[in-house]
Amino acid sequence: MALRINDVVPDFTAQTDQGPISFHEWIGSSWAILFSHPKDFTPVCTTEFAAVARLAEAWKTRNVKVIGLSVDGSADHRRWKGDIEAVAGMPAAFPIIADEDLTVSKAFDMLPAEAWLPDGRTPAHSATVRSVFIIGPDRKLKLSMTYPMSVGRNFAEVLRALDALQMTHDAPIATPANWSVGQDVIVALSLDDEQARVKYGALDIRLPYLRTAKAPNPAA
């Protein structure tokens, strides 16, 4: 069955280029991002892993652990990291899961159950392993995205979505289209106007069901 928003994500043990992990234990009290790729030493994937490496400080300040996945082995991952770091211009400190038997890819519904990797495979054999999963500290799926092989992911958008998820987590607010940090948020209809003003200050009531307010201060 497909993995859906607010499902607890599958737990698993796996080898990575940094040693074995147990996924739920590895998440700990952090948010987590699992991003997957069909093959090491491929051009789009290398640029994407480099983009993730360059965001190391952004992940840290948001209490996020990132982990990659490819259906190659750990030895290949370690060699590939040299290329990733050359493109990124900095270390790629996050682990990469070696999903050679497709166990994790199938558990996260990235590949059909009957998928297998033939000898001499190409990236096309595991093409749908191009996904991003944002997972909360409660181990529940908060957001997922899947891309075709020809389209490089925009990790600025992943970061923007993460900011929105963290701000709205367990709060009666939502973000409008094209929202970015610092912009107003939508107040949920579970609060009446007076309750909304007490909690969030002045309201901009555009429609009875569309009320915006200043975004709350995360330190408040």
Buried (B, 14 or more C-beta within 10 A) or exposed (E): EEBEEEEEBBEBEBBBBBEEBEBBEBBEEBBBBBBBBBBBEBEBBBBBBBBBBBBBEBBEEBEBBBBBBBBBBBEBBBEBBEBBBEBBEEEBEBBBBBBBEBBBBBBBBBBEEEBEBEEEBEBEBBBBBBBBBBBBEEBEBBBBBBBEBEEBBEBEEBBBBBBBBBBBEEBBBBBEEEBEEEEBBBBEEEBEEEEBBEBBEEBEEEEEEEBBBBBBEEEE
